[in-house]
Amino acid sequence: MVGIKDVAKKAGVSVTTVSRVMNNRGYIGDQTRKKVEDAIKELNYSPNQIARSLQSNQSYIFGLIVPEIRHPFFSEMVHWIEYYASLINYKIIICNSVNDKEKESGYLKMLKEHRADGVIMCSHTLETDVYKKLTIPIVSFDRIISTDIPYVASDNYHGGELATQHLIKKGCKRLLHIAGPLNFEMLSNRRYDAFQVVCSRHQVEWDVLEGANINLTFEDNYRFVEEKLGDNLINYDGVFCSNDLIAYALSMYAKKNKINVPDDLKIVGYDYNSFTKTLQSPRLTTIKQPIETLAKQLVYSLQKQIENKGKRGADRSIYDVELIEGDTT
């Protein structure tokens, strides 16, 4: 059986150098890296992952808990997290909580029992104390869990400002914000904070419709608009939506009910994910989150904790957003 020593001898380097190439750790010159990779390929060397895990006390596995993998934003987020994890020789276990507390709690227990090196939390149905008690590295997306747990987010407040200012600039006088649940201390709710401030500053009438969650399908979102807003839609001339799915459903509801978009009703969404980019009619006006950058930082923030032996720090990574103007305003 071919071992790491055989690879080192074939490449003319030390065992340590082979290990660093395989684990993508430390600086390795391009020429040296190529010699090691060629030796691995020629000898058809496949390292024993179990042995490596026992030796290094690492599983080379991340847990990734998302609220709904079918939602376009999180589907794209998962894609980029897996991509950047693979660059540092990590595999990911994807856990789909579907916003269920028991499922999320069960996944956390499972990841700990299976010795995952760390957890990326994109689903947050549990109280913060549950996450604080985790004994493995953790990084959260869009939620401040504690001062010593890193988080990654886009600038939600600025996103709310951009969306609201844009609607007012386009002449809107009666605005509505369709928000997610506001009872959780999520950073995404800063969009609502900005919406209120900007409307008050410009003395514009406003309302909020709370409860639009990351629903699964267009039909779910359309039903939400129909049941929760319905005939009251004519009371507004501008709507800032918490995500692009609800914004698209709203535009379709308006079209069906003879409300012209954007002449009678202007709509701004949020995310600019792969779903939004495929839309041609209408092309949504929306706030673009840097999804790839967010995913990359989540991976590298968790890697940093693991390399620091689980020592947590107050790393806070917030990335700017951008207004993408389409046909709905």
DRENDREN-225724 format. One record per residue (C-alpha): residue number from 0; x, y, z; residue in one letter. Coordinates in pm, 1 decimal, padded with zeros to 6 digits, always signed. Layout:
DRENDREN-225724
(atom NUM (X Y Z) 'A');
...
***
This chain:
DRENDREN-225724
(atom 0 (+00000.0 +00000.0 +00000.0) 'M');
(atom 1 (+00132.7 +00340.1 -00098.4) 'V');
(atom 2 (+00190.2 +00575.0 +00194.8) 'G');
(atom 3 (+00274.6 +00939.4 +00244.1) 'I');
(atom 4 (+00643.8 +00850.0 +00280.9) 'K');
(atom 5 (+00640.7 +00700.2 -00068.5) 'D');
(atom 6 (+00494.5 +01021.6 -00206.8) 'V');
(atom 7 (+00759.6 +01228.7 -00028.0) 'A');
(atom 8 (+01039.7 +01008.1 -00163.6) 'K');
(atom 9 (+00899.3 +01021.4 -00517.9) 'K');
(atom 10 (+00867.9 +01401.2 -00508.4) 'A');
(atom 11 (+01201.3 +01450.4 -00335.7) 'G');
(atom 12 (+01052.0 +01645.5 -00046.0) 'V');
(atom 13 (+00976.9 +01590.1 +00321.3) 'S');
(atom 14 (+00667.5 +01420.0 +00459.0) 'V');
(atom 15 (+00576.7 +01753.0 +00619.1) 'T');
(atom 16 (+00577.5 +01923.2 +00279.1) 'T');
(atom 17 (+00348.7 +01655.2 +00135.1) 'V');
(atom 18 (+00112.2 +01701.2 +00428.9) 'S');
(atom 19 (+00109.1 +02079.8 +00382.2) 'R');
(atom 20 (+00025.8 +02041.9 +00012.6) 'V');
(atom 21 (-00254.4 +01795.8 +00086.1) 'M');
(atom 22 (-00403.4 +02018.2 +00357.4) 'N');
(atom 23 (-00341.9 +02343.2 +00171.0) 'N');
(atom 24 (-00166.2 +02492.0 +00473.2) 'R');
(atom 25 (+00128.3 +02729.3 +00474.2) 'G');
(atom 26 (+00320.1 +02862.5 +00177.0) 'Y');
(atom 27 (+00429.5 +02608.8 -00083.0) 'I');
(atom 28 (+00608.7 +02714.6 -00401.2) 'G');
(atom 29 (+00434.6 +02635.2 -00729.2) 'D');
(atom 30 (+00717.3 +02408.4 -00845.8) 'Q');
(atom 31 (+00720.3 +02210.3 -00520.5) 'T');
(atom 32 (+00341.5 +02183.1 -00517.9) 'R');
(atom 33 (+00343.2 +02047.8 -00874.7) 'K');
(atom 34 (+00606.4 +01784.6 -00788.0) 'K');
(atom 35 (+00397.2 +01663.1 -00494.3) 'V');
(atom 36 (+00073.4 +01661.1 -00692.9) 'E');
(atom 37 (+00240.9 +01473.8 -00979.8) 'D');
(atom 38 (+00378.0 +01214.6 -00734.5) 'A');
(atom 39 (+00035.8 +01167.7 -00576.1) 'I');
(atom 40 (-00119.1 +01116.9 -00918.0) 'K');
(atom 41 (+00154.2 +00882.0 -01043.2) 'E');
(atom 42 (+00144.1 +00666.6 -00730.9) 'L');
(atom 43 (-00236.2 +00684.0 -00713.6) 'N');
(atom 44 (-00205.3 +00779.5 -00349.0) 'Y');
(atom 45 (-00528.7 +00810.0 -00151.6) 'S');
(atom 46 (-00479.3 +00919.1 +00211.8) 'P');
(atom 47 (-00665.6 +00739.4 +00484.0) 'N');
(atom 48 (-00904.4 +01010.3 +00603.7) 'Q');
(atom 49 (-00984.6 +00830.1 +00927.8) 'I');
(atom 50 (-00617.9 +00801.7 +01014.7) 'A');
(atom 51 (-00563.6 +01166.7 +00926.0) 'R');
(atom 52 (-00855.7 +01269.2 +01144.5) 'S');
(atom 53 (-00728.0 +01071.3 +01443.4) 'L');
(atom 54 (-00375.9 +01201.9 +01399.3) 'Q');
(atom 55 (-00475.2 +01568.3 +01367.7) 'S');
(atom 56 (-00788.9 +01551.7 +01585.9) 'N');
(atom 57 (-00980.6 +01700.5 +01291.9) 'Q');
(atom 58 (-01255.9 +01552.3 +01077.5) 'S');
(atom 59 (-01215.0 +01800.1 +00789.0) 'Y');
(atom 60 (-01592.5 +01839.7 +00790.9) 'I');
(atom 61 (-01804.5 +02152.8 +00838.3) 'F');
(atom 62 (-02168.0 +02146.5 +00935.5) 'G');
(atom 63 (-02384.8 +02393.7 +00743.6) 'L');
(atom 64 (-02735.1 +02455.4 +00879.2) 'I');
(atom 65 (-02968.1 +02647.6 +00648.1) 'V');
(atom 66 (-03335.7 +02738.7 +00700.0) 'P');
(atom 67 (-03449.9 +02616.5 +00356.8) 'E');
(atom 68 (-03218.9 +02482.2 +00090.4) 'I');
(atom 69 (-03479.7 +02525.4 -00184.5) 'R');
(atom 70 (-03490.0 +02901.1 -00134.2) 'H');
(atom 71 (-03283.0 +03059.9 -00415.0) 'P');
(atom 72 (-03072.2 +03272.9 -00178.8) 'F');
(atom 73 (-02966.4 +02981.4 +00040.0) 'F');
(atom 74 (-02930.3 +02746.7 -00254.8) 'S');
(atom 75 (-02673.0 +02985.3 -00400.4) 'E');
(atom 76 (-02513.3 +03036.3 -00058.8) 'M');
(atom 77 (-02469.4 +02658.7 -00018.6) 'V');
(atom 78 (-02305.4 +02638.3 -00361.6) 'H');
(atom 79 (-02039.1 +02895.6 -00272.4) 'W');
(atom 80 (-01978.7 +02763.8 +00079.5) 'I');
(atom 81 (-01913.3 +02416.5 -00062.2) 'E');
(atom 82 (-01683.6 +02566.2 -00327.1) 'Y');
(atom 83 (-01467.0 +02759.3 -00081.1) 'Y');
(atom 84 (-01467.2 +02475.2 +00172.7) 'A');
(atom 85 (-01335.5 +02238.9 -00094.3) 'S');
(atom 86 (-01046.3 +02476.8 -00166.6) 'L');
(atom 87 (-00918.3 +02414.5 +00185.3) 'I');
(atom 88 (-00988.9 +02040.1 +00164.9) 'N');
(atom 89 (-01306.4 +02043.4 +00371.4) 'Y');
(atom 90 (-01631.8 +01861.9 +00305.8) 'K');
(atom 91 (-01965.2 +01997.0 +00424.6) 'I');
(atom 92 (-02270.0 +01830.5 +00576.5) 'I');
(atom 93 (-02578.4 +02025.7 +00469.8) 'I');
(atom 94 (-02856.1 +02035.7 +00728.5) 'C');
(atom 95 (-03193.4 +02172.6 +00617.5) 'N');
(atom 96 (-03382.1 +02293.3 +00926.0) 'S');
(atom 97 (-03697.0 +02417.1 +00741.2) 'V');
(atom 98 (-03729.7 +02666.7 +01028.1) 'N');
(atom 99 (-03805.6 +02385.3 +01272.7) 'D');
(atom 100 (-03655.7 +02424.4 +01622.3) 'K');
(atom 101 (-03644.6 +02051.2 +01690.5) 'E');
(atom 102 (-03471.5 +01977.2 +01360.9) 'K');
(atom 103 (-03216.4 +02251.7 +01415.3) 'E');
(atom 104 (-03145.0 +02131.9 +01769.2) 'S');
(atom 105 (-03111.9 +01773.4 +01642.9) 'G');
(atom 106 (-02868.8 +01878.0 +01372.5) 'Y');
(atom 107 (-02648.3 +02060.7 +01623.1) 'L');
(atom 108 (-02636.9 +01749.0 +01840.5) 'K');
(atom 109 (-02562.3 +01526.7 +01540.5) 'M');
(atom 110 (-02276.1 +01748.0 +01418.3) 'L');
(atom 111 (-02119.8 +01749.5 +01762.2) 'K');
(atom 112 (-02149.6 +01369.6 +01794.1) 'E');
(atom 113 (-01996.7 +01318.8 +01450.3) 'H');
(atom 114 (-01701.9 +01538.6 +01545.3) 'R');
(atom 115 (-01758.7 +01811.0 +01286.7) 'A');
(atom 116 (-01477.2 +02063.7 +01312.4) 'D');
(atom 117 (-01720.8 +02354.0 +01318.2) 'G');
(atom 118 (-02063.8 +02484.6 +01223.5) 'V');
(atom 119 (-02181.7 +02759.3 +00990.0) 'I');
(atom 120 (-02520.4 +02874.8 +01117.7) 'M');
(atom 121 (-02755.6 +03024.4 +00859.2) 'C');
(atom 122 (-03068.1 +02905.9 +01041.3) 'S');
(atom 123 (-03151.9 +03067.8 +01374.5) 'H');
(atom 124 (-03473.0 +02933.7 +01527.3) 'T');
(atom 125 (-03323.3 +02866.2 +01871.7) 'L');
(atom 126 (-03245.5 +03101.0 +02158.8) 'E');
(atom 127 (-02892.5 +03242.1 +02162.1) 'T');
(atom 128 (-02800.6 +03045.3 +02477.3) 'D');
(atom 129 (-02816.4 +02721.4 +02278.8) 'V');
(atom 130 (-02549.5 +02842.2 +02037.0) 'Y');
(atom 131 (-02335.6 +02991.0 +02314.1) 'K');
(atom 132 (-02312.2 +02650.5 +02482.0) 'K');
(atom 133 (-02168.8 +02480.3 +02173.8) 'L');
(atom 134 (-01818.6 +02353.8 +02238.9) 'T');
(atom 135 (-01711.5 +02351.7 +01873.1) 'I');
(atom 136 (-01625.4 +02653.0 +01655.2) 'P');
(atom 137 (-01924.9 +02836.8 +01512.6) 'I');
(atom 138 (-01984.0 +03134.0 +01285.4) 'V');
(atom 139 (-02326.6 +03281.9 +01222.3) 'S');
(atom 140 (-02484.4 +03447.5 +00922.9) 'F');
(atom 141 (-02703.6 +03754.8 +00977.5) 'D');
(atom 142 (-02733.4 +03715.9 +01355.3) 'R');
(atom 143 (-02533.9 +03840.8 +01652.0) 'I');
(atom 144 (-02529.1 +03547.7 +01893.4) 'I');
(atom 145 (-02274.6 +03680.9 +02144.6) 'S');
(atom 146 (-01973.5 +03910.2 +02159.0) 'T');
(atom 147 (-01731.5 +03618.5 +02120.3) 'D');
(atom 148 (-01898.5 +03439.1 +01828.1) 'I');
(atom 149 (-01803.9 +03573.6 +01483.7) 'P');
(atom 150 (-02073.7 +03671.3 +01238.0) 'Y');
(atom 151 (-02094.4 +03759.9 +00870.9) 'V');
(atom 152 (-02362.2 +03980.5 +00716.0) 'A');
(atom 153 (-02430.9 +04231.4 +00446.0) 'S');
(atom 154 (-02505.8 +04590.5 +00544.3) 'D');
(atom 155 (-02877.4 +04541.1 +00597.5) 'N');
(atom 156 (-02934.4 +04893.8 +00725.4) 'Y');
(atom 157 (-02777.6 +05046.7 +00416.6) 'H');
(atom 158 (-02984.6 +04809.6 +00202.7) 'G');
(atom 159 (-03302.0 +04935.1 +00368.5) 'G');
(atom 160 (-03190.2 +05293.9 +00312.1) 'E');
(atom 161 (-03114.9 +05236.8 -00056.1) 'L');
(atom 162 (-03448.6 +05066.1 -00120.8) 'A');
(atom 163 (-03659.5 +05324.3 +00062.9) 'T');
(atom 164 (-03474.7 +05626.1 -00076.0) 'Q');
(atom 165 (-03513.4 +05486.3 -00426.6) 'H');
(atom 166 (-03890.8 +05448.9 -00389.7) 'L');
(atom 167 (-03923.1 +05802.9 -00254.2) 'I');
(atom 168 (-03700.9 +05939.8 -00530.5) 'K');
(atom 169 (-03936.0 +05774.6 -00780.1) 'K');
(atom 170 (-04226.7 +05972.8 -00633.2) 'G');
(atom 171 (-04384.3 +05726.3 -00389.2) 'C');
(atom 172 (-04588.9 +05883.8 -00107.4) 'K');
(atom 173 (-04743.4 +05580.2 +00066.4) 'R');
(atom 174 (-04495.7 +05302.3 +00134.7) 'L');
(atom 175 (-04524.1 +04948.0 +00264.9) 'L');
(atom 176 (-04245.5 +04721.5 +00385.3) 'H');
(atom 177 (-04313.4 +04347.5 +00367.3) 'I');
(atom 178 (-04077.7 +04218.3 +00637.0) 'A');
(atom 179 (-03977.7 +03883.7 +00773.8) 'G');
(atom 180 (-04063.3 +03794.0 +01135.1) 'P');
(atom 181 (-03949.0 +04084.1 +01353.5) 'L');
(atom 182 (-03957.1 +03897.2 +01684.7) 'N');
(atom 183 (-03606.1 +03752.7 +01633.1) 'F');
(atom 184 (-03295.4 +03965.7 +01678.7) 'E');
(atom 185 (-03182.9 +03913.9 +01319.7) 'M');
(atom 186 (-02953.8 +04158.6 +01143.8) 'L');
(atom 187 (-03185.5 +04140.8 +00842.8) 'S');
(atom 188 (-03440.8 +04332.8 +01050.2) 'N');
(atom 189 (-03214.2 +04635.4 +01025.9) 'R');
(atom 190 (-03373.9 +04682.5 +00682.6) 'R');
(atom 191 (-03698.1 +04759.3 +00863.9) 'Y');
(atom 192 (-03520.4 +05002.2 +01097.1) 'D');
(atom 193 (-03380.1 +05193.6 +00799.6) 'A');
(atom 194 (-03717.8 +05191.0 +00624.5) 'F');
(atom 195 (-03883.8 +05362.3 +00923.2) 'Q');
(atom 196 (-03609.9 +05621.9 +00961.7) 'V');
(atom 197 (-03601.8 +05719.6 +00594.0) 'V');
(atom 198 (-03982.7 +05741.3 +00570.0) 'C');
(atom 199 (-03999.9 +05958.6 +00882.5) 'S');
(atom 200 (-03720.0 +06180.9 +00759.0) 'R');
(atom 201 (-03905.5 +06243.9 +00432.9) 'H');
(atom 202 (-04246.2 +06261.7 +00604.3) 'Q');
(atom 203 (-04379.2 +05975.5 +00395.3) 'V');
(atom 204 (-04669.1 +05759.6 +00515.1) 'E');
(atom 205 (-04567.1 +05400.8 +00581.0) 'W');
(atom 206 (-04686.1 +05062.3 +00707.6) 'D');
(atom 207 (-04522.6 +04727.9 +00768.5) 'V');
(atom 208 (-04661.0 +04382.2 +00692.6) 'L');
(atom 209 (-04474.8 +04137.1 +00911.9) 'E');
(atom 210 (-04431.9 +03764.5 +00877.3) 'G');
(atom 211 (-04313.1 +03702.0 +00521.2) 'A');
(atom 212 (-04070.6 +03419.2 +00582.2) 'N');
(atom 213 (-03841.2 +03244.4 +00338.2) 'I');
(atom 214 (-04136.4 +03061.2 +00186.9) 'N');
(atom 215 (-04061.4 +02773.2 -00044.0) 'L');
(atom 216 (-04236.3 +02847.6 -00370.1) 'T');
(atom 217 (-04386.8 +03117.3 -00583.2) 'F');
(atom 218 (-04730.2 +02979.8 -00489.5) 'E');
(atom 219 (-04656.0 +03021.2 -00117.0) 'D');
(atom 220 (-04551.2 +03380.7 -00166.1) 'N');
(atom 221 (-04842.9 +03461.2 -00395.1) 'Y');
(atom 222 (-05083.9 +03318.4 -00138.1) 'R');
(atom 223 (-04923.6 +03531.6 +00133.7) 'F');
(atom 224 (-04972.7 +03847.6 -00075.0) 'V');
(atom 225 (-05330.3 +03752.0 -00160.3) 'E');
(atom 226 (-05432.8 +03667.2 +00196.7) 'E');
(atom 227 (-05237.2 +03924.8 +00397.0) 'K');
(atom 228 (-05250.5 +04221.7 +00160.3) 'L');
(atom 229 (-05517.7 +04165.1 -00101.1) 'G');
(atom 230 (-05743.1 +04464.3 -00170.8) 'D');
(atom 231 (-05536.2 +04685.2 +00063.1) 'N');
(atom 232 (-05258.7 +04693.2 -00196.8) 'L');
(atom 233 (-05426.7 +04990.4 -00367.0) 'I');
(atom 234 (-05351.6 +05195.3 -00052.6) 'N');
(atom 235 (-04980.5 +05200.1 -00143.1) 'Y');
(atom 236 (-04777.9 +05325.4 -00436.0) 'D');
(atom 237 (-04447.1 +05167.7 -00331.3) 'G');
(atom 238 (-04348.4 +04841.0 -00161.7) 'V');
(atom 239 (-04009.0 +04735.7 -00026.3) 'F');
(atom 240 (-04001.0 +04354.0 -00001.3) 'C');
(atom 241 (-03775.5 +04148.5 +00225.1) 'S');
(atom 242 (-03669.9 +03916.9 -00058.3) 'N');
(atom 243 (-03701.7 +03877.3 -00434.0) 'D');
(atom 244 (-03946.0 +03586.2 -00426.2) 'L');
(atom 245 (-04207.5 +03791.0 -00244.1) 'I');
(atom 246 (-04134.3 +04089.3 -00471.3) 'A');
(atom 247 (-04193.6 +03878.0 -00782.3) 'Y');
(atom 248 (-04513.1 +03727.3 -00637.2) 'A');
(atom 249 (-04634.2 +04079.8 -00556.0) 'L');
(atom 250 (-04566.3 +04195.3 -00911.2) 'S');
(atom 251 (-04765.1 +03901.2 -01050.5) 'M');
(atom 252 (-05052.3 +03966.4 -00809.2) 'Y');
(atom 253 (-05058.2 +04332.0 -00915.7) 'A');
(atom 254 (-05062.4 +04234.7 -01282.9) 'K');
(atom 255 (-05351.8 +03993.6 -01230.3) 'K');
(atom 256 (-05548.7 +04263.9 -01048.5) 'N');
(atom 257 (-05491.7 +04532.7 -01313.9) 'K');
(atom 258 (-05245.5 +04734.5 -01101.8) 'I');
(atom 259 (-04978.4 +04868.8 -01333.5) 'N');
(atom 260 (-04617.3 +04819.7 -01226.8) 'V');
(atom 261 (-04433.9 +05057.0 -01213.7) 'P');
(atom 262 (-04681.2 +05335.3 -01304.2) 'D');
(atom 263 (-04928.6 +05271.1 -01020.8) 'D');
(atom 264 (-04712.2 +05056.6 -00792.3) 'L');
(atom 265 (-04334.0 +05045.9 -00756.8) 'K');
(atom 266 (-04163.0 +04740.2 -00607.6) 'I');
(atom 267 (-03812.3 +04683.3 -00469.5) 'V');
(atom 268 (-03690.5 +04337.4 -00369.2) 'G');
(atom 269 (-03383.7 +04210.8 -00186.1) 'Y');
(atom 270 (-03106.1 +03955.3 -00260.9) 'D');
(atom 271 (-03037.4 +03950.7 -00638.7) 'Y');
(atom 272 (-02977.3 +03577.8 -00643.3) 'N');
(atom 273 (-02971.6 +03334.4 -00936.3) 'S');
(atom 274 (-03353.2 +03327.2 -00947.8) 'F');
(atom 275 (-03370.2 +03704.4 -00982.7) 'T');
(atom 276 (-03108.6 +03709.8 -01256.1) 'K');
(atom 277 (-03313.4 +03469.8 -01471.7) 'T');
(atom 278 (-03626.2 +03687.7 -01460.0) 'L');
(atom 279 (-03693.2 +03877.3 -01780.7) 'Q');
(atom 280 (-04046.2 +04001.9 -01726.0) 'S');
(atom 281 (-04035.0 +04185.0 -01503.8) 'P');
(atom 282 (-03670.8 +04249.5 -01424.8) 'R');
(atom 283 (-03688.5 +04329.0 -01055.9) 'L');
(atom 284 (-03544.6 +04638.7 -00898.6) 'T');
(atom 285 (-03364.6 +04492.4 -00598.6) 'T');
(atom 286 (-03084.6 +04521.0 -00346.0) 'I');
(atom 287 (-02788.6 +04301.4 -00435.3) 'K');
(atom 288 (-02621.1 +04106.0 -00158.5) 'Q');
(atom 289 (-02264.7 +03984.9 -00234.7) 'P');
(atom 290 (-02356.7 +03618.1 -00186.4) 'I');
(atom 291 (-02025.0 +03469.5 -00300.5) 'E');
(atom 292 (-01826.4 +03705.6 -00077.6) 'T');
(atom 293 (-02048.3 +03629.0 +00221.1) 'L');
(atom 294 (-02005.4 +03253.8 +00169.5) 'A');
(atom 295 (-01628.2 +03284.8 +00130.8) 'K');
(atom 296 (-01598.0 +03482.3 +00454.2) 'Q');
(atom 297 (-01816.7 +03235.1 +00645.3) 'L');
(atom 298 (-01581.4 +02952.5 +00544.2) 'V');
(atom 299 (-01260.2 +03138.4 +00620.2) 'Y');
(atom 300 (-01390.2 +03276.3 +00949.2) 'S');
(atom 301 (-01468.5 +02921.0 +01062.9) 'L');
(atom 302 (-01131.0 +02796.7 +00937.3) 'Q');
(atom 303 (-00959.0 +03068.4 +01141.5) 'K');
(atom 304 (-01134.3 +02950.4 +01458.6) 'Q');
(atom 305 (-01039.5 +02589.0 +01391.5) 'I');
(atom 306 (-00674.4 +02680.8 +01337.2) 'E');
(atom 307 (-00686.2 +02878.9 +01663.3) 'N');
(atom 308 (-00802.2 +02562.9 +01842.3) 'K');
(atom 309 (-01158.1 +02683.8 +01879.5) 'G');
(atom 310 (-01063.5 +03014.6 +02036.1) 'K');
(atom 311 (-01343.4 +03251.7 +01952.2) 'R');
(atom 312 (-01305.3 +03617.0 +01871.5) 'G');
(atom 313 (-01528.1 +03910.4 +01795.8) 'A');
(atom 314 (-01473.4 +03897.3 +01419.4) 'D');
(atom 315 (-01747.3 +04096.0 +01251.4) 'R');
(atom 316 (-01755.8 +04097.4 +00873.6) 'S');
(atom 317 (-02012.3 +04328.6 +00714.1) 'I');
(atom 318 (-02022.7 +04379.9 +00338.5) 'Y');
(atom 319 (-02186.4 +04656.1 +00141.1) 'D');
(atom 320 (-02488.5 +04612.5 -00083.6) 'V');
(atom 321 (-02590.3 +04766.4 -00414.8) 'E');
(atom 322 (-02913.5 +04883.3 -00576.7) 'L');
(atom 323 (-02991.7 +04707.3 -00905.6) 'I');
(atom 324 (-03253.7 +04902.0 -01098.1) 'E');
(atom 325 (-03494.5 +04699.0 -01309.2) 'G');
(atom 326 (-03844.3 +04736.3 -01452.7) 'D');
(atom 327 (-04044.8 +04744.1 -01129.0) 'T');
(atom 328 (-03962.5 +05103.9 -01034.5) 'T');
***
